[in-house]
């Protein structure tokens, strides 16, 4: 499986760069086969200028681990900190920055999460980043997901009213009347 992933990294790098796609690999890199982390880092550096699409691929990813590691990193960065609210950026900003390993897009909020394979859950995937994401579920397994499926998911997303946790405008009038 990881050999296929290495082949993907090597063969798709020119296409990722040409299409303006920024690739970020999330997950436990310390548990990957020898040398794969360096290959991933090289592809991420090469695609860093991409601005058309942020493609995030999760390998051995756990939000719980990521949040715990971010908190541990923060505490090691500020060992004197007793109150998490003492940071100027606020706890949300600190965790987002640390989850993203310091760059702007990798820890940013997700707008649309597409879940394939018939499951109707996040399964510990990007919990922090998906706080206000629109979720789209598809019974089709990932290897069979194709362009028409993506177009359908995007069309569904465009029909939704994004409220970021607030009541829709109509609901607010009904609730106050």
N, C-alpha and C positions, 0 to 999 in steps of 0.2 A: 504494500500500500504506500509506504513512504518512498519507494523507488519511483512509483507513478507520480507522486507529488514532486519529487526532484525533477523528473522529466517535464512536468507541467511548468515549473518555475523556469527552467531553461528554455523551453520551446515557446512559451507565451510572453516572455519578457519584452521582445520587440513590439508585439501587438499591444501590450499594456501601455508601453511608452507612447506608441503612435496614437492610441485612442485617448490619451490623457487620463488614464486610469491609475489611481494611487492604490497600491496593494498594501494592506496591513494584515499581518498574521497575529492572531490573538491566541493565548494559551500558554501552557506549561512547556516552554522551550527546553527547560532543563531535563525533560524526559524524552526528548527527541533523539533519534539516532545520531551518532557522531558526525559532525560536519554540517548537518542540515541547518542548524541555527545560523551558521555563517552564510550559507546560501540564501536563506530567508532574508537575513539582514542586508545582503548585497542587492537583492531584488527590491526590498523596501526603499533602500537609498536611491536606487535607479528610478523608481516610480514616484518618489517624493514630490517632484514638481507637478504631478498630475492633478488637475482641478476639475475635470469633467465628471469623474465618478470616483467615489471612495469605496473600494471593494475590500471588505473585511472577511477573512476566512478564519474560522475558529478551529483550532486543533488542540485537543485535550484541554478545553477551556472550562472553567468553573467561575461563575460570578462570585461565589462565596470565597474562593481562593483569591481572586483578583481584588476584592474589596478588603479582605484580610491583609493581603500583601501591601495594598495601598496604605492601609492604616498603620501597619508596622513600619513602612517606609517613612510615613509622615512622623511617627513617633521618634524614629531614629534621627530624622532631620531636625526635629525640635524636641530634644529630650527633656527640656525644662518646662514644656507646655503641660499645664494641668487642666486647662479649660479649652476644649476644642473650639469654642467660639472666639478665642483670642486671636485667631489668624485673620488678617485683613480680608482675605478672599472668601472667608466663610467656609464652613465644612463642605458644602456642596462643591464649591470651586476647587478646594484642595483635593477632594476625592476624584473629581472629574479629571483634574490635571494629572494626578498620580496614576489613575487608570489608563490614561492616554500616554503614559510614559513621557509626559512633558510636551508633546507636540499638539497642535491645535485640533486636528480632525479626529484622531484615533479615539479620544474620549468624549467626542461630541454626541449629542442626542441623536437617536435613530428616528427617522420620520416614518418609515414603513418596514415592518419585519414580516417577511414571507416565510411561513413554516410549512414545509412539505412533509409528505409521508403519512398524512392522516392524523397526526398527533395534534391535540388542542391545548398545548402548554408551552411555556418558554424553556422548560428543562434546564434551569440554571444558566441560561444564555443571555448575556448582556442585560442583566437585571437593572443595573443603574442607568445605562444608556437608553433603555427602552421604557423608561418611566412614562413617557407621553407618546410612545409610538402607536401608530395604527397597526393592527395585527391582521394578517391575511393568511388563512389556512387553506391548504390544498391537499387533497387525498393522494395525489400523484407523488411517487418517490422522487427524490432529488435528481437521480441520473436521467429521469425522463422529463424533467422540467425544461420547457423550451420557450422560444421567443413569444408565441401566442399566449402562453401562460403568464409571462412577465407583462405583456401588454394588458391582459385582463386584470392583473393585480394592480397595475398603475391606474387603469381606468376606474377601478373600484376605489382606490385611494383618492383620486381626484373628486369623486362624488361625495366624499365625507366632509363634514364640518369639523375642523380641528379647534377644540376648545381648551386644550392643555389643562384639563382638570376642572375647568369652570363649567357652569351651566350654559347651555346654548342660549343665545339671545332670546328666543321665544320662551324657553323654560323660565328665564329670569322674570319675564313680565307675568307669566302665569303664577309663579310662586309668590310674587309680591302683591298680586291683586286679590 
